[in-house]
Amino acid sequence: MISKQFIKSSFIYSVIGALPLASSIILLPFYTNMLTTDQFGVLAIYITLTLIVQVIVNFSLEQYLGIHWIELQDNVQKAKENVGTVVSLLLLIGFLFMVVFIISGDTVFSAFSKFTKNKINLEFYPWGFMCALTAIFNSLFKNYTALLIYQQRPIRFFWLNIFNFVLTIGISLSILFYKPFSLAGPMYGRLLSGLGIFSLALFFFISEFGISFHKKLLRGIAVFCFPLFVFSILSWIVGNVDRYIIAYFLKSSDVAIFSFAIQCTLLLDFFQSGLSSSIFPKVFNIWKAKNIRYGTVEANRYFNGFTAITMLIIPVLVITLPLIIPIVVRNKDFYLTFPFLAILFAGYALGGLRAYFWAPLVYFKKTKAFPKIFFFSAIIQILASIGLIYFFGLIGAVWANFLVKPVQLLFMYNESRKVFDYKFNRWKLIYLPTIFIIAVLISESIASNETRLFFETGQLVVAVVLVYLVYRKELIPIIRERFHL
């Protein structure tokens, strides 16, 4: 049975790790009410720019830190050399990127503005420049908090993320109220909070591991990280290119509406990422202790639980978000996202299976498979987005976002089965979420604005019934023990 300590740490890593998203959700009502729809759309583009810069600067080093910490944690000197070298690389890459960005940034931004059909104006100074700095700051913090997860230090992880959360909201709102209908609040809030967490992460890295640079480690780092880096670039394309295609064919207000819908679904995305982060160290240690390359009941239960939790969360979010959002968001343009939510969330129902297919590729260092997986996924995402957005508008972007997820899953399984022998309960990881997805798509296809709540309540009933039928042998003993029945 999964321990109480694991549940506690999983809660911290999943929920507290999602605080950057929580801050975005809390700030959303203020942004939607104190920015124009067009400004919100431009802000969404700046945020995606920050993400791609963070991917470049980060070079997937947080994955390297985690896996190699598991291997080297018993050798203090080698662990220090490893972590110190990674920190040095992060600082060096960040500095070099800023030099290149300062030289070429204005030209790139001007070209993009001219490229879009509706001439969406993006400014390099100051907003684009601030995006790059924010990304560099966040990258170091991301590496440190990733290391804390593998070190199993949930308390420090908790307080660092709380600090980031409070700082981001406090600075953003202070400036936004002082200067409404300007990007100053959102941009400075992200920049200055990023500076704060960068300073703390750097302090802890130096005090615990020092900063060093060992050339002997560079080849191993490059071999491990480069495929993941290419994957991260392609993953960014899959996750964000639709915003740029919408900007080209439609207008910045349409970017705002779609981005608002995506931000709603990121609530689940970040939760799944946090849950994966708490699951992977447990699973990796099981594989290491038994020296195995095949699925076991002990390890599989984590992925099964992942699927069950996701199944129950999705319909709850689909029902509650359209009820909560109008209370805090006065701009009715954003209510146009409500019919999109169920389809967007349904794409996450197979998240447990995705985590299972992902884990062996990372643990057995077969990261060269990721570029292949996401290269084809990115091509499909781009083609689907262009075609569907051109013919159907925003709902086309929604369907492209949904369709690419099972495509990724197939590519990922094809690669991971080459290094891992999968043995698992198909009902729990495949059939259960697939039946739920079909139920969601059928009900959404016949629902209207007046009947949508009825059908989405039905989706919740379907999820509860399916989870009970498949997991009843595990749930009933837990319920009896908990309530002394």
Secondary structure by P-SEA (a helix, b strand, c coil): cccaaaaaaaaaaacccaaaaaaaaaaaaaaaaaccaaaaaaaaaaaaaaaaaaaaaacaaaaaaaaaaaaccccaaaaaaaaaaaaaaaaaaaaaaaaaaaacaaaaaaaaaaacccccccccccaaaaaaaaaaaaaaaaaaaaaaaaaccaaaaaaaaaaaaaaaaaaaaaaaaaccccaaaaaaaaaaaaaaaaaaaaaaaaacccbbbbccaaaaaaaacaaaaaaaaaaaaaccaaaaaaaacccaaaaaaaaaaaaaaaaaaaaaaaaaaaaaaaaaaaaaaacccccccccaaaaaaaaaaaaaaaaaaaaccccccccccccccccccccccaaaaaaacaaaaaaaaaaaaaaaccccaaaaaaaaaaaaaaaaaaaaaacccaaaaaaaaaaaaaaaaaaaaaaaaaccccccccccccaaaaaaaaaaaaaaaaccccaaaaaaaaaaaaaaaaaaaacaaaaaaaaaaaacc
